[in-house]
């Protein structure tokens, strides 16, 4: 596809692409259907600098289901 350039950062050529949290946050609404603040909350304290889309989706799912006392 010509035109749109991907800003993904791949760690290993055979693995799922990994992105910085900043890159994922910019596309929060389109990719995850949430506001950027939700990603910030879900990923607060997460270890590492690069994440797969699946990892972030899982964290968002847990974050949204968490009980508030």
C-alpha positions as CSV (number, residue, x, y, z in Angstrom):
1,X,0.0,0.0,0.0
2,X,1.4,3.3,-1.0
3,X,0.8,6.4,1.0
4,X,0.6,5.7,4.7
5,X,3.8,4.9,6.5
6,X,3.9,2.7,9.6
7,X,5.9,3.8,12.6
8,X,6.1,0.3,14.0
9,X,9.3,-0.8,15.7
10,X,10.0,-4.5,15.3
11,X,12.1,-6.3,17.8
12,X,12.4,-9.7,16.0
13,X,11.6,-10.2,12.3
14,X,9.4,-13.3,13.1
15,X,7.4,-11.8,16.0
16,X,4.4,-9.5,16.3
17,X,5.3,-5.8,15.9
18,X,5.9,-3.8,19.0
19,X,5.2,-0.1,19.4
20,X,6.0,2.6,21.9
21,X,3.3,3.6,24.3
22,X,3.3,7.1,22.7
23,X,2.6,5.6,19.3
24,X,-0.3,3.4,20.6
25,X,-1.8,6.3,22.6
26,X,-1.9,8.5,19.5
27,X,-4.1,5.9,17.8
28,X,-6.2,5.0,20.9
29,X,-9.6,5.7,19.4
30,X,-9.0,4.1,16.0
31,X,-7.2,1.0,17.3
32,X,-8.7,0.3,20.7
33,X,-11.9,2.3,20.7
34,X,-10.9,4.2,23.9
35,X,-9.6,7.6,24.8
36,X,-5.9,8.1,25.3
37,X,-6.4,8.5,29.1
38,X,-7.7,4.9,29.2
39,X,-4.4,3.6,27.8
40,X,-2.5,5.8,30.2
41,X,-4.4,4.3,33.1
42,X,-4.3,0.7,31.8
43,X,-0.6,0.8,31.2
44,X,0.4,2.8,34.3
45,X,3.4,1.0,35.8
46,X,3.8,-1.4,32.9
47,X,7.3,-2.8,32.6
48,X,9.1,-2.2,29.3
49,X,9.1,0.4,26.6
50,X,7.6,-1.5,23.6
51,X,4.3,-3.3,23.5
52,X,2.2,-5.3,21.1
53,X,-1.3,-4.4,20.2
54,X,-2.5,-7.6,21.9
55,X,-0.7,-6.7,25.1
56,X,-2.3,-3.3,25.3
57,X,-5.7,-4.7,24.5
58,X,-5.4,-7.2,27.3
59,X,-4.4,-4.5,29.8
60,X,-7.3,-2.3,28.7
61,X,-9.7,-5.2,29.2
62,X,-8.4,-5.7,32.8
63,X,-8.4,-2.0,33.5
64,X,-12.0,-1.5,32.3
65,X,-13.2,-4.5,34.4
66,X,-11.4,-3.4,37.6
67,X,-13.6,-2.6,40.6
68,X,-13.4,0.8,42.1
69,X,-13.8,1.0,45.9
